[in-house]
Amino acid sequence: MRVVQVIGRSTGGIGTHAVDLTEHLRALGDEVTVVTDSITAERFGLVDARRWWPSGPTPGSVRNLLRLRRLTRSSDVVHAHGHQAGLVAVLAATGTGVPVIVSQHNAVLAGGWRRKLSSRLLQRFVAGRAALSTGASSDLVLEAQRHGARAAVLAPVPSPRVPGLLAAEPLDRTTRAARRAALLQANGIAEEGPMVLTIARVAPQKNLDTIIDAASVVGITSTWIVVGDGDPDLLARLQTRARVEGAPVHFVGPQSDPGTWLQAAEVFVLTSTWEARALVVQEAMAAGVPVVSTDTGGLRDLVDGVGELVAVGDAFAVGSAVRGLLNDPKARECSAAAGRLRAAEWADGAATAQWWQARYAKVARRA
């Protein structure tokens, strides 16, 4: 099967999933060509990617779209990841007879009424022209259906780190404490009790102000760590706020091995306003870390019954859930074990690639 993977600008989960899927499809014998922009290619080490991303109404963008169109004509299927990639793919494929699959990984969250209207029209345009629309969570599938998708199905996105985390036994209390002390010391942070960890981009969607509020009300001496990079202005504001308010929240930037931080944490917290099937939550569960997350998007499918779900923006509920887990080692142990059992049930990257192969073949036969 000759497949074109179109990846929009990404520094996070979309890029991680698309790259992992590409590697597994190639291992299964498919001929896969990746089309993306330079930032994404460099971020994920895509040395063989075609850097043909159209960046606006310019002659260069038109040339890139025509290049993608020629590539599409010699392919069996085009698989686009994300809203922008979906639009680029359907424009390039129109009139070629080659089917396009559009995988939606994120909801459209912000903007005024003009932007929302424009986004709605573009989503309807893409959904109506894609041979298949998929969503990483059930609400994205419903959204595609509302926009007139010809066919829409759920396509769970696995974290490629989960198998390795499941293969490693969680650290015992003494070893975890030593790991925590070493990590904090290496980052110049004074240790103050158990570690509460968040791994997230510094972006409005992640709602990191709620982390600062929750850390201020938890009522237990603890160290709250945020791993990840992003908006430098937002990061500076959050750091200033934590310092002024005396909240024990420390931003350590991107880390080469987030799994090391997971192994040192007592609780993992994610306070996003929306998520699909958050890779970091999958990884925390596989690592045996109890999860507290907002009840939004696809997080309920991951966490319900094995972790704590709280309302978006409810810092008191976050703090209370964290306090309950920190005060009750038995509850932490039960939540950790349940999370690992659930993570072990999920399809890995190889199984996901086989699932996609079947979808590609079915869509190509209909074209």
Beta strands, then each sheet from edge to edge (+ up, - down):
strand 1: 2-7
strand 2: 31-36
strand 3: 50-51
strand 4: 77-81
strand 5: 100-104
strand 6: 132-135
strand 7: 152-154
strand 8: 195-199
strand 9: 223-227
strand 10: 249-253
strand 11: 267-270
strand 12: 291-294
strand 13: 308-310
sheet 1: 3+ 2+ 1+ 4+ 5+ 6+ 7+
sheet 2: 10+ 9+ 8+ 11+ 12+ 13+
end
